[in-house]
């Protein structure tokens, strides 16, 4: 089971790189997804916590695959939702921080990767 401190470690790592090409961590196995009234609810059976995602947050969740960078996801969101790249990147960073704080990432043995 992922500990709360590993989520905080990931949060610190994600925040530490600012606007560089940081690869989003992979979604933690076992997180269940349910659709309710057009929104996605994530359920973590290990902690019994839930998190309700709107469409843009779910789009980010889907791209937490250990390969996509924050900037790649932000570019996609900027085009899909007709917002500026900076606005989209801010949103991606905030949502990734939320996921990290809820320990939804698989961080065992993984550090954030910076693509240069």
C-alpha positions as a printed Julia matrix, in Angstrom:
116×3 Matrix{Float64}:
   0.0    0.0     0.0
   1.23   3.5    -0.8
   1.83   5.59    2.3
   0.71   9.21    2.72
   4.35  10.26    2.87
   4.98   8.84   -0.61
   2.17  11.07   -1.9
   3.77  14.09   -0.26
   7.16  13.1    -1.73
   5.6   12.98   -5.19
   3.9   16.31   -4.58
   7.22  17.87   -3.62
   8.96  16.38   -6.67
   6.22  17.57   -9.04
   6.31  21.07   -7.58
  10.09  21.2    -7.64
  10.47  21.22  -11.41
   8.27  24.21  -12.22
   7.68  24.5   -15.95
  10.07  21.82  -17.17
   8.99  18.64  -18.95
   8.0   16.53  -15.94
   6.56  13.1   -16.68
   3.32  12.48  -14.8
   3.5    9.41  -12.57
   1.45   6.33  -13.42
  -2.0    5.85  -11.88
  -1.87   3.47   -8.92
  -3.34   0.04   -9.64
  -6.54  -0.75   -7.81
  -8.09   2.7    -8.05
 -11.66   2.18   -9.21
 -13.51   4.51  -11.56
 -17.26   5.05  -11.59
 -19.31   7.43  -13.74
 -22.07   9.29  -11.91
 -24.12  12.15  -13.41
 -21.51  12.79  -16.11
 -18.58  13.02  -13.7
 -16.05  10.37  -12.8
 -15.65   9.24   -9.22
 -12.35   7.66   -8.22
 -12.49   5.25   -5.3
  -9.41   4.07   -3.45
 -10.33   0.82   -1.65
  -7.1    0.97    0.38
  -8.09   4.26    2.05
 -11.84   4.34    1.36
 -11.41   7.83   -0.11
 -13.24   9.13   -3.14
 -12.42  11.96   -5.52
 -14.92  13.43   -8.0
 -13.39  14.53  -11.29
 -14.84  16.87  -13.87
 -14.11  16.25  -17.55
 -10.8   18.13  -17.61
  -9.5   16.45  -14.45
 -10.54  13.04  -15.81
  -8.68  13.81  -19.03
  -5.55  14.44  -16.95
  -6.16  11.25  -14.91
  -6.3    9.21  -18.12
  -2.87  10.54  -19.13
  -1.17   9.68  -15.84
   0.57   6.77  -17.51
   4.2    7.27  -16.55
   4.99   8.45  -20.11
   3.03  11.68  -20.72
   4.59  14.96  -19.58
   2.68  17.77  -17.9
   3.43  20.01  -20.89
   2.1   17.42  -23.38
  -1.12  17.08  -21.43
  -1.41  20.88  -21.11
  -0.97  21.32  -24.89
  -3.73  18.79  -25.49
  -6.04  20.47  -22.98
  -5.33  23.95  -24.34
  -6.51  22.81  -27.77
  -9.42  20.7   -26.58
 -10.84  23.28  -24.17
  -9.76  26.45  -26.03
  -7.74  27.95  -23.18
  -4.21  29.32  -23.16
  -1.31  26.94  -22.7
  -0.36  28.63  -19.39
  -3.9   28.25  -18.05
  -3.95  24.6   -19.06
  -0.52  23.97  -17.52
  -1.61  25.57  -14.26
  -4.63  23.25  -14.21
  -2.52  20.17  -14.96
  -0.11  21.08  -12.15
  -2.96  21.65   -9.67
  -4.72  18.41  -10.55
  -1.46  16.41  -10.43
  -0.79  17.9    -6.98
  -4.27  16.82   -5.87
  -3.69  13.28   -7.14
  -0.34  13.16   -5.35
  -1.84  14.42   -2.09
  -4.47  11.66   -2.29
  -1.72   9.05   -2.97
  -3.35   8.07   -6.28
   0.0    7.69   -8.06
   2.18   4.59   -8.2
   5.38   6.03   -6.77
   7.08   2.89   -5.48
  10.65   3.02   -6.74
   9.86   5.85   -9.16
  11.0    9.43   -9.21
   9.61  12.16  -11.42
  11.43  12.17  -14.73
  12.44  15.4   -16.4
  12.64  15.29  -20.19
  15.25  17.65  -21.56
